Structure formats: structure tokens, C-alpha cells
């Protein structure tokens, strides 16, 4: 049976799995992301591949990575919590060490591809994925293909300016106004708490316990998210709009955003706009990275099933 070694590179952990061509995990695990630098990182990846290659017929390596990934060259631009992965040709480095073909894709794009292959966007030709976390990112997918843009910034929805452009516009981006991080900071400020006192889970827990400030700030978050999603719908007009990130697992978040979207209608703005949660959580990047690897090879495996 043909199998693939798949890695999801994160700031804290590197998750990995041996998967078949339908994304069934045969083995999996995780290791702390090395702090020492690139050499240790490459050594750790190589050791994992070598170990499983003794047991499985490994056909190649699929990577999910943060940063502005150039899938053609294998270089990772931009910035992330792992500075040493940037500015090198990661695919070539790993191919030299393992002798296997290597593919790489941005982590948010992997999550979106996973939804098109096996998730809620299956059989959907054109959709976008909005990932809400410390900031807001995302992906645009059309006909199984990520729309990357001229500078690999396609889907970077968090850069949209949502506030008053005449007053410090770069402090009013969607990421700064409507991310999970912005929600936490607003609650901390209004409750006169030190920065870093709360996290997103604690804010929602406060709201569930009836805290009026937390409840009000969460409603404000839904409104700000709805406005950005409204803009994306009218600018891009996708068939589906998916919400990812940890916050999307809360049913009340999807319901709250959809409630606010219903308010954004009048005799001119007549579209029925709604969002739905991504299906996959922890495995999304692994599944999407595998799909990206398989799709590179014309006529291989599941590419036609998206």
C-alpha cells in the first residue's frame, strides 16, 4: 500500500502522520518544534521519515507550513513563530536528506483544501475559508485550486481596513478589530485587567456565567465579523463561506455571526449571506497537505474528488 509522510509545522509542535491516499492515519504523533534552529529541525524530520520508511512504503513528504509559501519553489517567505524556516528552500533540503519527493503548502490553505476534499465544501467549486485566531487569515479556493494572488497574499483577509480610513487606518484592520485576540484585549481593557490575564476560552466562559461585559464584547465581535464577511461576499461572491480556527467549534459563534448577517439586508443589499463551521480541527492541515501533494501528480489519487 502506498503511504505518505505528512507534517504540520506549528510554532509549538510539529504534528506528523503516516497516511494513505484517502487521508486515513496509520500512525501519528507530535514533537516539540525545535528552538535550536534549522539543522535540528531537518534532523528531526529526517529521523521520523527514516523510522517509518522501514515499515511503510513511503511515496513522499507533504508539509503544511506557516508563512508565505511559494509552492513552486519550495521557499517560505513572510514571518512566523519559527524564524529559521524562512528564506530557505525547504523542499530541496528535505529531498536531499530523504531522497523523497516533497511538497509544501501554507497551513491556512491546507485547512481550506481539506474541507474541499473531505469536509463541508466537498463538491463545492468556489468557496472561501476565514480562519479566526490571533489574527484573521484565510483562503480562496476555486476549482480545487488556491487563488494565491500576485504576491502570495490572496486570502489574507485580516488586512482589510474596517475602521475610519481618515484616522490611523492600519490600526483598524479586520485582524486588529475582529480576531479572538482583539476580543480578549477588549474584555481585559473594559474590566481593567492586566494584558494576558484572559484567553478566548475564559472570555466565553465569563459570558456563559452571565458577565455583562464579556457578553457585550462577544456581540460586538459577531457584528465586526459579519461586516467583514458581508464585504467578502459582495467582493468575491463565493458559493460557501467557511469559518475556521478554534472559535469556530462553538455553535453559538456561528449562530451569532449568522444572526448579524441577517441584519445586513435591505432593498439594495438583498443577498442571503451565511457561514458554516469547518468540519476538521486538529487534522485539517495534515489532510490538506496530503491533498496538495497528491494533486501535484496529474491523475493521482483523490484530486478528482474535491
JOPE-V717039 format. One record per residue. N is the residue number from 1. RES is the residue in three letters. PSI is psi in radians with two decimals (999 if undefined). Layout:
# JOPE-V717039
N/RES/PSI
N/RES/PSI
This chain:
# JOPE-V717039
1/UNK/2.29
2/UNK/2.36
3/UNK/2.94
4/UNK/2.51
5/UNK/2.11
6/UNK/2.33
7/UNK/2.42
8/UNK/1.86
9/UNK/2.00
10/UNK/2.93
11/UNK/-0.49
12/UNK/-0.77
13/UNK/2.69
14/UNK/2.00
15/UNK/2.57
16/UNK/2.77
17/UNK/2.59
18/UNK/2.16
19/UNK/2.63
20/UNK/-3.06
21/UNK/0.06
22/UNK/0.33
23/UNK/0.36
24/UNK/2.18
25/UNK/2.14
26/UNK/-0.59
27/UNK/2.66
28/UNK/2.88
29/UNK/-3.01
30/UNK/2.70
31/UNK/2.69
32/UNK/2.44
33/UNK/2.16
34/UNK/2.46
35/UNK/-0.30
36/UNK/-0.52
37/UNK/-3.02
38/UNK/-0.74
39/UNK/-0.78
40/UNK/-0.70
41/UNK/-0.90
42/UNK/-0.67
43/UNK/-0.76
44/UNK/-0.77
45/UNK/-0.79
46/UNK/-0.73
47/UNK/-0.69
48/UNK/-0.79
49/UNK/-0.80
50/UNK/-0.70
51/UNK/-0.81
52/UNK/-0.42
53/UNK/-0.32
54/UNK/-0.32
55/UNK/-0.62
56/UNK/2.74
57/UNK/1.41
58/UNK/2.13
59/UNK/-0.37
60/UNK/3.11
61/UNK/2.26
62/UNK/2.26
63/UNK/2.40
64/UNK/2.23
65/UNK/2.58
66/UNK/2.93
67/UNK/3.08
68/UNK/1.58
69/UNK/2.22
70/UNK/1.81
71/UNK/-0.39
72/UNK/-0.77
73/UNK/-0.42
74/UNK/0.05
75/UNK/2.59
76/UNK/1.96
77/UNK/-2.91
78/UNK/-2.63
79/UNK/2.78
80/UNK/-3.05
81/UNK/-0.02
82/UNK/1.40
83/UNK/-0.53
84/UNK/-0.19
85/UNK/-0.19
86/UNK/2.48
87/UNK/0.21
88/UNK/2.75
89/UNK/1.58
90/UNK/-0.67
91/UNK/-0.75
92/UNK/-0.71
93/UNK/-0.73
94/UNK/-0.55
95/UNK/-0.70
96/UNK/-0.65
97/UNK/-0.53
98/UNK/-0.38
99/UNK/0.15
100/UNK/2.70
101/UNK/2.50
102/UNK/2.36
103/UNK/2.76
104/UNK/2.50
105/UNK/2.64
106/UNK/2.52
107/UNK/-0.72
108/UNK/-0.67
109/UNK/-0.66
110/UNK/-0.77
111/UNK/-0.72
112/UNK/-0.73
113/UNK/-0.63
114/UNK/-0.69
115/UNK/-0.59
116/UNK/-0.49
117/UNK/-0.90
118/UNK/-0.04
119/UNK/-2.57
120/UNK/-0.22
121/UNK/0.24
122/UNK/2.33
123/UNK/0.30
124/UNK/2.17
125/UNK/-0.58
126/UNK/1.98
127/UNK/2.85
128/UNK/2.69
129/UNK/2.17
130/UNK/2.04
131/UNK/2.08
132/UNK/2.10
133/UNK/-2.28
134/UNK/-0.66
135/UNK/-2.83
136/UNK/2.18
137/UNK/-2.87
138/UNK/-2.94
139/UNK/2.68
140/UNK/2.17
141/UNK/2.20
142/UNK/2.19
143/UNK/0.89
144/UNK/0.12
145/UNK/2.32
146/UNK/2.25
147/UNK/1.85
148/UNK/-0.47
149/UNK/2.91
150/UNK/-0.50
151/UNK/0.42
152/UNK/0.44
153/UNK/0.18
154/UNK/2.31
155/UNK/-0.02
156/UNK/1.18
157/UNK/-0.45
158/UNK/-0.28
159/UNK/-0.17
160/UNK/2.34
161/UNK/2.12
162/UNK/-0.27
163/UNK/-2.78
164/UNK/1.97
165/UNK/-0.24
166/UNK/-0.13
167/UNK/1.65
168/UNK/1.11
169/UNK/-0.58
170/UNK/-0.17
171/UNK/0.09
172/UNK/0.58
173/UNK/2.84
174/UNK/-0.68
175/UNK/-0.71
176/UNK/-0.43
177/UNK/-0.47
178/UNK/0.31
179/UNK/2.93
180/UNK/-0.66
181/UNK/-0.71
182/UNK/-0.63
183/UNK/-0.84
184/UNK/-0.79
185/UNK/-0.64
186/UNK/-0.77
187/UNK/-0.77
188/UNK/-0.74
189/UNK/-0.78
190/UNK/-0.42
191/UNK/0.12
192/UNK/0.73
193/UNK/2.64
194/UNK/2.53
195/UNK/2.32
196/UNK/-0.01
197/UNK/-0.67
198/UNK/2.91
199/UNK/3.12
200/UNK/-0.74
201/UNK/-0.71
202/UNK/-0.60
203/UNK/-0.78
204/UNK/-0.58
205/UNK/-0.71
206/UNK/-0.75
207/UNK/-0.73
208/UNK/-0.51
209/UNK/0.04
210/UNK/0.15
211/UNK/2.08
212/UNK/-0.60
213/UNK/-0.81
214/UNK/-0.76
215/UNK/-0.77
216/UNK/-0.73
217/UNK/-0.63
218/UNK/-0.72
219/UNK/-0.72
220/UNK/-0.70
221/UNK/-0.80
222/UNK/-0.72
223/UNK/-0.77
224/UNK/-0.64
225/UNK/-0.72
226/UNK/-0.69
227/UNK/-0.79
228/UNK/-0.73
229/UNK/-0.70
230/UNK/-0.84
231/UNK/-0.74
232/UNK/-0.67
233/UNK/-0.80
234/UNK/-0.45
235/UNK/-0.68
236/UNK/-0.45
237/UNK/0.96
238/UNK/2.82
239/UNK/-0.65
240/UNK/2.60
241/UNK/2.03
242/UNK/2.55
243/UNK/2.18
244/UNK/-3.11
245/UNK/2.83
246/UNK/-0.60
247/UNK/-0.45
248/UNK/-0.26
249/UNK/-0.17
250/UNK/2.05
251/UNK/-0.63
252/UNK/-0.42
253/UNK/-0.84
254/UNK/-0.75
255/UNK/-0.69
256/UNK/-0.74
257/UNK/-0.78
258/UNK/-0.60
259/UNK/-0.78
260/UNK/-0.59
261/UNK/-0.59
262/UNK/-0.43
263/UNK/-0.28
264/UNK/0.94
265/UNK/2.49
266/UNK/-2.85
267/UNK/-0.28
268/UNK/-0.87
269/UNK/1.56
270/UNK/-0.06
271/UNK/2.46
272/UNK/1.86
273/UNK/2.32
274/UNK/2.86
275/UNK/2.84
276/UNK/2.73
277/UNK/2.55
278/UNK/2.60
279/UNK/-0.70
280/UNK/2.64
281/UNK/-1.69
282/UNK/-0.49
283/UNK/-0.01
284/UNK/-0.81
285/UNK/-0.61
286/UNK/-0.81
287/UNK/-0.78
288/UNK/-0.64
289/UNK/-0.72
290/UNK/-0.78
291/UNK/-0.76
292/UNK/-0.74
293/UNK/-0.82
294/UNK/-0.63
295/UNK/-0.41
296/UNK/-0.54
297/UNK/1.82
298/UNK/2.26
299/UNK/0.09
300/UNK/2.57
301/UNK/-2.19
302/UNK/0.14
303/UNK/-0.59
304/UNK/-0.09
305/UNK/-0.06
306/UNK/999
